[in-house]
């Protein structure tokens, strides 16, 4: 079941000619009976020859079982999950579950 899979930590890393970035999404149950979750994102972007930039956001999300998505109530992002591949998608961006 997707709701049992949701809580956890998901990571994504990328690098290119201008620098590298690391993105971590942690999801925990806030209120199971109301399908509410806490979504915490930690992001680090390191540009070539400049100090790294950090960002931390925490928001609430609601899981909609009919659509099988978790909606971030602050950003409006829809998070979907692939249990078989053990990953999370925010749009087309893929995160691997630890």
C-alpha positions, 0 to 999 in steps of 0.5 A, a space after each residue: 500500500 502506498 501510504 505505508 511506503 510514504 514515510 521516509 527519506 528520499 534523495 536526489 543528486 546532480 552535477 553539471 558544468 556550473 556546479 552540483 546540487 543535493 536535494 533531500 525530502 523527508 516525509 513523516 506522518 502528521 495525522 494518520 486518520 486525516 492523511 496528513 504528512 510533514 514534508 521537509 526539504 533540504 537543498 544544497 547547491 554548490 556553484 563552481 568557485 562560489 560558496 554553497 547555497 542552502 535551503 530548508 523548507 517544512 510544510 504540511 501535505 495531504 495524501 489523496 488516495 483516489 489520485 494516489 498523490 501527496 499534495 504539498 499544501 504550501 507549494 502545491 506540488 504533487 508528489 507521487 510514489 513508485 513502490 516497486 522502484 522505491 522512489 518519489 516523483 515531484 513532477 518529473 524529478 525522481 528521488 530515490 528512497 533511502 
